[in-house]
């Protein structure tokens, strides 16, 4: 029992240490979302006890369970693909929805947020990778949302930025090109005038490519394994 307790304490200490080092290495304007998917509550609580509040989950069931069991001031980020029929389960507490990849999903979030008497911040997810497995909007779909009269009437959501995931590849030049293209799009929208749109957040970069993402202008990164170790 004593050996097991020692192992657990070592793991907890490593989480705090890795989180501290990582946060100190990031630019001051960059928000770190600690991706806690598949990780036990004890790991999340250790990171929380070190002063961290932003955590990301990609499955609704796991997100709702953790939100119920962990401290209420945690800012929960829904970073995975979100189905419309699952919005109702997170609408009461979610801090930011990263993966809005369709107009229908945005409308559903607005409808559910209205019932919950909340305004929910959302990121529009763009498809920037050369992979069909990644979700996201293309430019035509993005323009349809931004120029829609319906968007102007959605008083319970706010589009606060863009999110994108680069291709999973060893080709760093390709990753950089994809991030650069998303930053250019972000700047273009930021400098235009759209009701209900406020381009503040550019969420791009994960454990394997966040340094490139930051160099290309990301101000929010989603990092899990570099904090908590490999996924279970």
C-alpha positions, 0 to 999 in steps of 0.5 A: 500500500505504501508503494502504491501511495508513493507512486500516486504522489509522484504522479500528482507531483509530476502533473503540477510540475509539468503544468507549471513549466508549461504555463511559464513557457507560454506567452502571457496572452495564450490560454492553456486548456488542459485536456483531461479526457480519459484522466481520473478526477484525481489528476484534474483536481491536482492540476486545479489545486495548482491554480489551473481552471481551464480544462477540455473534454471531448466526450459529453458523458465524461464532461458532464460527469466530471463537471458534477463531481469536481469544483464548480469554478472550473471552466469546462471547454468542449473541445470534441465533435459535438452532436446536436442531440447532446448540447442539452447536457452541457448547456448549463455549465460549459464555458466555451464550445470549440468545435462548432462545425455546422450552422445547425449546431450553432442554432441548437446551442442558441436554442438550448442556451435560451432555455438555460438563460445563458449566453454561450461563447462558441468557436467556429471550427475550420477544416484546415487539415489535409485529412478527411477524418477532421471535422470543420467548416469550409470557407463557403459554409463559414461565409454562410454563417457570418452573413446570415440574418439568422446569426444576428438574431441569435442572442444566446450565443456569441462567436468569439473566435476560430478553432482548427486542427492541423494535419497529423504529420511529421511535415512541420512546414505543412502544419505551419502552412495550415496554421498560417492560413487559419490565422489569416482568416481569423485576421480577415474576420476580425477586421470586418463587421459582423453582428454577434461575432467578436474575434478574440480567440484563435484556438490552434495547437495541441501537444505535438504542434503547439509551439508552431501554432503559437509562432503562427498566432494562436492564443489558445492551446489544447494540451493533454499528454504534455501535462497528464502523460499519455492517454489511458 
